[in-house]
Amino acid sequence: MSRIGKMPITLPSGVEVKINDANVVSVKGPKGQLSQQVDPDITVSVEDGTLTVNRPTDQKRHRALHGLYRALINNMVVGVSAGYVKDLEVVGVGYRAGNTGQLLELTLGYSHPVMFAIPDEVKVSTSQEKGKNPMIKLESADKELIGQIAAKIKSFRKSEPYKGKGIKFEGEILRRKAGKAAAKK
Protein backbone atom coordinates (compact mmCIF):
# COMPACT_ATOMS: atom_id res chain seq x y z
CA MET A 1 0.00 0.00 0.00
CA SER A 2 1.03 3.56 -0.62
CA ARG A 3 2.04 5.17 2.65
CA ILE A 4 0.39 8.44 1.67
CA GLY A 5 -2.60 6.87 -0.11
CA LYS A 6 -3.69 4.65 2.77
CA MET A 7 -3.81 7.48 5.35
CA PRO A 8 -7.40 8.62 5.97
CA ILE A 9 -8.26 12.32 5.70
CA THR A 10 -10.10 13.69 8.75
CA LEU A 11 -12.65 16.32 7.78
CA PRO A 12 -12.66 19.43 10.00
CA SER A 13 -15.98 20.88 11.16
CA GLY A 14 -17.66 23.04 8.53
CA VAL A 15 -16.19 21.11 5.59
CA GLU A 16 -18.57 19.21 3.28
CA VAL A 17 -17.44 16.63 0.73
CA LYS A 18 -19.63 15.48 -2.17
CA ILE A 19 -18.75 12.75 -4.67
CA ASN A 20 -20.91 12.61 -7.81
CA ASP A 21 -21.41 9.80 -10.36
CA ALA A 22 -18.71 11.16 -12.71
CA ASN A 23 -16.12 10.66 -9.91
CA VAL A 24 -15.76 14.40 -9.24
CA VAL A 25 -14.92 15.22 -5.61
CA SER A 26 -16.27 18.62 -4.46
CA VAL A 27 -15.10 20.09 -1.17
CA LYS A 28 -16.88 23.09 0.36
CA GLY A 29 -15.76 25.00 3.44
CA PRO A 30 -15.54 28.45 5.01
CA LYS A 31 -12.73 29.63 2.64
CA GLY A 32 -14.42 28.52 -0.60
CA GLN A 33 -15.25 25.57 -2.80
CA LEU A 34 -12.92 23.35 -4.86
CA SER A 35 -13.47 20.30 -7.05
CA GLN A 36 -11.21 17.65 -8.55
CA GLN A 37 -11.85 14.99 -11.22
CA VAL A 38 -10.67 11.60 -9.92
CA ASP A 39 -9.61 8.68 -12.16
CA PRO A 40 -12.49 6.16 -12.58
CA ASP A 41 -10.34 3.32 -11.16
CA ILE A 42 -9.82 5.09 -7.81
CA THR A 43 -12.70 5.00 -5.32
CA VAL A 44 -13.29 7.75 -2.77
CA SER A 45 -15.59 7.20 0.23
CA VAL A 46 -16.70 9.33 3.18
CA GLU A 47 -17.62 7.66 6.49
CA ASP A 48 -17.99 9.24 9.95
CA GLY A 49 -16.05 12.42 9.19
CA THR A 50 -13.13 10.65 7.51
CA LEU A 51 -12.42 10.36 3.80
CA THR A 52 -10.58 7.34 2.40
CA VAL A 53 -9.08 6.75 -1.05
CA ASN A 54 -8.80 3.14 -2.32
CA ARG A 55 -7.31 1.48 -5.40
CA PRO A 56 -8.47 -1.72 -7.12
CA THR A 57 -5.09 -3.45 -7.76
CA ASP A 58 -1.37 -3.18 -7.06
CA GLN A 59 -0.50 -2.16 -10.63
CA LYS A 60 2.14 0.54 -10.86
CA ARG A 61 -0.37 3.00 -12.40
CA HIS A 62 -2.91 2.41 -9.61
CA ARG A 63 -0.26 2.78 -6.91
CA ALA A 64 0.82 6.14 -8.39
CA LEU A 65 -2.74 7.46 -8.70
CA HIS A 66 -3.62 6.30 -5.17
CA GLY A 67 -1.14 8.62 -3.48
CA LEU A 68 -1.68 11.41 -6.00
CA TYR A 69 -5.43 11.73 -5.51
CA ARG A 70 -5.20 11.36 -1.74
CA ALA A 71 -2.69 14.25 -1.66
CA LEU A 72 -4.81 16.41 -4.01
CA ILE A 73 -7.98 15.85 -1.97
CA ASN A 74 -6.11 16.55 1.29
CA ASN A 75 -4.79 19.82 -0.19
CA MET A 76 -8.38 20.78 -1.09
CA VAL A 77 -9.64 20.01 2.45
CA VAL A 78 -6.83 22.05 4.04
CA GLY A 79 -7.39 24.87 1.53
CA VAL A 80 -11.12 25.32 2.16
CA SER A 81 -10.70 25.07 5.94
CA ALA A 82 -7.43 26.94 6.69
CA GLY A 83 -6.27 28.31 3.32
CA TYR A 84 -2.77 28.79 1.96
CA VAL A 85 -0.49 31.84 2.19
CA LYS A 86 2.66 32.62 0.17
CA ASP A 87 4.87 35.59 1.08
CA LEU A 88 7.24 36.99 -1.54
CA GLU A 89 10.04 39.46 -0.81
CA VAL A 90 11.24 42.00 -3.41
CA VAL A 91 14.98 42.61 -2.85
CA GLY A 92 16.87 45.40 -4.63
CA VAL A 93 17.50 49.14 -4.54
CA GLY A 94 14.56 50.92 -6.16
CA TYR A 95 12.52 47.71 -6.49
CA ARG A 96 8.91 48.28 -5.46
CA ALA A 97 5.63 46.39 -5.36
CA GLY A 98 2.12 47.80 -5.16
CA ASN A 99 -1.38 46.65 -5.96
CA THR A 100 -4.65 48.23 -7.01
CA GLY A 101 -7.28 45.59 -6.31
CA GLN A 102 -6.21 42.49 -8.25
CA LEU A 103 -3.63 44.32 -10.41
CA LEU A 104 -0.05 43.93 -9.16
CA GLU A 105 2.44 46.61 -10.23
CA LEU A 106 6.14 45.77 -9.89
CA THR A 107 9.09 48.11 -10.43
CA LEU A 108 12.05 45.76 -10.97
CA GLY A 109 14.78 47.83 -12.62
CA TYR A 110 13.37 47.55 -16.14
CA SER A 111 12.55 50.61 -18.26
CA HIS A 112 8.86 50.02 -17.56
CA PRO A 113 6.76 48.79 -14.62
CA VAL A 114 5.56 45.18 -14.81
CA MET A 115 1.77 44.88 -14.50
CA PHE A 116 0.30 41.48 -13.56
CA ALA A 117 -3.40 40.68 -13.19
CA ILE A 118 -4.04 38.26 -10.31
CA PRO A 119 -7.03 35.86 -10.67
CA ASP A 120 -10.04 36.53 -8.41
CA GLU A 121 -9.50 33.25 -6.49
CA VAL A 122 -6.22 34.63 -5.08
CA LYS A 123 -6.23 37.59 -2.69
CA VAL A 124 -3.16 39.81 -3.05
CA SER A 125 -1.79 42.49 -0.70
CA THR A 126 1.47 44.41 -0.66
CA SER A 127 3.31 46.14 2.15
CA GLN A 128 6.31 48.47 2.35
CA GLU A 129 7.84 49.20 5.76
CA LYS A 130 10.67 51.68 6.14
CA GLY A 131 14.04 49.93 6.26
CA LYS A 132 12.60 46.61 5.02
CA ASN A 133 12.09 45.06 1.60
CA PRO A 134 8.66 45.31 -0.08
CA MET A 135 6.48 42.25 0.55
CA ILE A 136 3.79 40.60 -1.59
CA LYS A 137 1.28 38.39 0.27
CA LEU A 138 -0.86 35.89 -1.67
CA GLU A 139 -3.79 34.07 -0.01
CA SER A 140 -6.00 31.39 -1.55
CA ALA A 141 -7.81 28.10 -0.92
CA ASP A 142 -6.27 26.52 -4.05
CA LYS A 143 -2.70 25.34 -3.39
CA GLU A 144 -1.93 24.64 -7.06
CA LEU A 145 -3.13 28.05 -8.26
CA ILE A 146 -1.31 30.03 -5.55
CA GLY A 147 1.92 28.14 -6.35
CA GLN A 148 1.60 28.92 -10.06
CA ILE A 149 0.93 32.62 -9.39
CA ALA A 150 3.92 32.85 -6.98
CA ALA A 151 6.19 31.14 -9.53
CA LYS A 152 5.04 33.53 -12.27
CA ILE A 153 5.71 36.58 -10.07
CA LYS A 154 9.17 35.21 -9.20
CA SER A 155 9.93 34.72 -12.91
CA PHE A 156 9.67 38.49 -13.58
CA ARG A 157 13.02 38.98 -11.80
CA LYS A 158 14.72 35.83 -10.51
CA SER A 159 17.07 36.25 -7.56
CA GLU A 160 20.65 36.48 -8.75
CA PRO A 161 23.52 34.91 -6.75
CA TYR A 162 25.94 37.90 -6.62
CA LYS A 163 23.95 40.70 -4.96
CA GLY A 164 20.80 38.74 -4.11
CA LYS A 165 18.55 41.13 -6.07
CA GLY A 166 15.20 39.88 -7.34
CA ILE A 167 12.01 38.29 -6.03
CA LYS A 168 12.24 35.43 -3.56
CA PHE A 169 10.05 33.61 -1.06
CA GLU A 170 10.21 34.95 2.49
CA GLY A 171 12.82 32.94 4.38
CA GLU A 172 14.30 31.44 1.19
CA ILE A 173 18.07 31.04 1.48
CA LEU A 174 20.00 31.92 -1.65
CA ARG A 175 23.38 30.45 -2.43
CA ARG A 176 25.62 33.46 -2.90
CA LYS A 177 28.74 33.68 -5.08
CA ALA A 178 31.89 35.71 -4.36
CA GLY A 179 32.32 37.41 -7.75
CA LYS A 180 35.39 38.60 -9.66
CA ALA A 181 37.41 40.00 -6.72
CA ALA A 182 37.82 36.56 -5.15
CA ALA A 183 39.22 35.06 -8.37
CA LYS A 184 42.05 37.65 -8.79
CA LYS A 185 44.30 36.32 -6.02
Order of alpha helices (4+ residues) and beta strands (2+ residues): beta-beta-beta-beta-beta-beta-alpha-beta-beta-beta-beta-beta-beta-alpha-beta-alpha
